[in-house]
Amino acid sequence: MPVDDSVMIAPTARVHPDAVVGRGTIVGEYCVIESDVVIGAHCRLEPYVFVKRWTTMGDGNEISAGTALGTDPLDKDFTGERSYLRIGNRNRIREHYTISRGTKPESVTSIGDDNYIMTSGHIAHNCTLGSRIVIASCTLVAGHVLIEDNAFISGGTLIHQFSRIGRNVMISGNVRVNRDVPPYFLYGESDIEPHGLNLVGLRRAGFTREEILSLRQAYRLLYQCGLKLEEALRRIEQEIPNPHTLHLVRFIRGCERGIARPRGKAPV
């Protein structure tokens, strides 16, 4: 096992000889690291962390006690083929969390950089998460979900398989996400509905007043003018084109499950 002198491995931890552990990393008591695992530099694994094979982790990650990474997918048809979990840099994954590797052979579950994932939840097989995402406690993310950068997902949220969640959204707690969630907006209710712009998130992300005004107009065209969906998207493209509104249009055009809409307004 390539181990730098700066690595600290607790005496009760079990690290497979074929695992790679980067310099400055701390492996706590009773951790288990299997073969075919790569852990980057300056990571910290608290006690009882389990890192299963074919997991790769970048630098500066903090993994709290009782977390299991690279678990076999929760898929009754899974038969054990090689697949992967790939985690980027500077992520914080708190206590008692599980993240599965992909289901199909050579497929990937992917987590980006600088995410904060809170306690007691699950990210299923073949999910793709961007960077700077917050996922609060007790949220369950089903398989093949896409979450773009800077999303904030509150506690107790249930995200249906194959759903797509756009960048810079905020989803309130205990919401059922069963349709795609266009970027930049605020969502709530038990069955997900839009409730205006995610103004706090947009301002924290450095959006200008003009960018926010254009997104407010896009929201109005999309949800408040009684337009057919394609007509609303065309008007957004023609009347308020900028990188953010055009990303909104591309995201919606890529939806296959329909988008979250106000109650009583079915997707069209």
N, C-alpha and C positions, 0 to 999 in steps of 0.2 A: 504493500500500500504506500503510495507516494505521500509522505507526511512531512511537512516542514516543522522545524524545531519550535515555531511559534504556535503550532496547533495544540490545543488542550483537549484531551479526551478523558472523560471521567473513568475511573477504574471499573465501574459496573457497566459501562457502555460496551456494545458489541458492534465492531466495525469490520466489515468483510475485507479481506486482504486485497481484493480487486477494486474496492471503492477508492475514489480520489477525493481528498479533503484539502481545500485551499488554505493558504497561510493565514494565520491569525484567527482561524475558526475555533469556536468552543462547542464541544459536544458534551451535553450534560449527562447526569446519572441515568442509567437504564435506557439510554437511547439504543435503537437498533438501526444500523445502516447496512443494507444488503449490497450484493455485488452489482456491477454495472450502474453505479450511482456516481455522479459528479457533483460535489458541493464546492462553491466558489470561496473566495477569500473573505475573511472578516464576517462570517455568518455566526449566528448564535442559535444553538438548538437547546432548548430547555429540557428538563428531565422527561423521559417517556415519549420522546418523539420517535416515530417509526417512519423511515424513508425506504420505500420499496424499490426494487430494481427498475432500471430504465427511467430513473428520475434524474433530471439535470437541474441544478440550481445555480444562479449567478452569484454575484458578490453582495455582501451587506444585508443579507436576509435575516430576519428574526422570527424564529418559529417557536411558539409557546407550547407549554406542557400538554401532552396527550394528543397531539396532532399526528395524523397519519397521511403521508404524501405518496402518491403513485399507487393507490390501492386499485385492486382489480375492479373493473367497471361493474356497476349494479345492473347487469344485463344477463338474463337467464340463458341467452344464446352464446354468451362468451365462453370460449374454449381454451383460453390461456396463451394465445399467440403474443408475440412481442409487439408492444405499443409503448407510447411514451407520455411522460409528464415533463413539460419544460417550463421552468419558472425563471423569470428575469432577475433584476437587481433591486435591492433595497425594499423588498416587500416585508410587511408585518402580518403574520398569520397567527391569530391568537388561539387560546386554548380550545382543545377538543374539536378540531376541525378535520374534515376529510376531503381530499381531492383525488379523483380517480384518473387513471390514464385512459388512453383511447380504447375503443372497442375493436375496430377493424385492425388487422395486422398492419403495423408501421404507421398507424394513425396517431394523432397527437392531441392532448389537452394542453393548452398554452395560456400562461399567465404572464403579463408584461412586467413593467417596472413601477415601483413606488405605490403599490396598492396597499390598502389597509383593510384586512379581512378579519372581522371580529369573531366572537366565539360561537361554538356549538352549531355549525352549519355544514353544508355539503356543496361542493361543485362537482358535477357529474362528468362523465366521459365526453371527450371531444368538444368541450367548451373552449371558446376563445375569448379571453379577457384582455383588454388593452392596458393602459397605464393610468395611474393616479385615480383609481376607482376606490370608492368606499362601499363595503358590503357590511351592514350591521348584523348583530347577533341573530341567530336562529333563522336565517334566510336559507332557502333551499333552491339550488340552481340545477335544473334538469339537464339532460344531455343535449349537446349540439347547440347550446345557447351562445350567442354573440353579444358581448357587452363592450361598447366603445369607450374611449378615453373619458375620464373626468365624470363618469356617472356616479351618483350617490343613491344607494339602495338601502332603505331603512329596514328595521328589524322585522322578522316574521313574514317577509315577502316570499311568495311561492311563484317561481318562474317556470312556465311550461316549456317542455322540450322544443327545440328549433325556434324559440323566440329570439328576436333581435332588439337590443336596447341601445338607443342612440347616445351620442356623446353629450355631456353636460346636462343630462336629465337629473331630476330628483324624483324618486318614487317614495311615497309615504309608507308607513308601516302597515303590515298585515294586508297587503294588496295581493290579489291574484293576477299575475301577468299572463294572460292567455292570448294576447295579440301583440304585434310588433309595436314598439314604443319610439316614435320619432324623436329626434334629438332636440335639445335646448329647452324642453318644456317641463312643467311640474305636473305630477300625476298623483291621484288618490282614489278613494272609494274601494270597496271590496272587490268589485270587478273593475279593472283599471280604466280610468277616465282622465282626460287632460284638464288641468285647472290653471291655464295661463303659462307665462314664461317662468323659468327657474331663475328669477332675477338675482337672488343671492349667489347662486353658483356662477352665473354669467359674470357678475361683477368681480367675484373672487378670481375668476379665470382671466380677468383683464379685458373683457369686452368693452368696446367704446360705447358711448351714448348712441352714436349713429348705428352701430351694429345691433344694439338692443332694439332700437326703434324699427329697424328693418325686420327683425325677427318677430316683433310684436305685430307688424303688418302681415307677415307671413302666417302667423297664428290666426289672425282675423280672417284672412282669405281661406285658410284651410278649414276652420271650424265654425266661423260665425256668420258667413255670408250666404249660406245655403247653396254653395256651388257644388257641382259634381267634382269628384276628386281630381280627375285629369284637367278640368278647366282651372281649378284652383292652382294646380302645379304649373300650368302654362302661364298663368298670370304672375305667379311668384317669379318664374324665370324671366318674364318680360319686363315686369315693373320694378323689381327690387333685386336684381342679380348682384350677388357678392359671394365670396367663398362659403360663407355659412348658410345662406339661403339655398345656394345651389347644392351644398351637401345635403340639406334637408330634402330637397327634391329627389336627389339620387337615392337617398336612403329609402324614401317612400316608394319610389318606382321599383326598388329591389325587394319589396315586401311580398311574400307569398301567403301570409296568414291573415292579411288585413291589419289595419292600424287601430290603435286605441282611439276612440272617439267619444264625445259627450253622450250621456245616456239618452236613448231615444233616437240617435242618429246612426243608423247602420252603415257599415263600410260600403262604399260604392266604387 
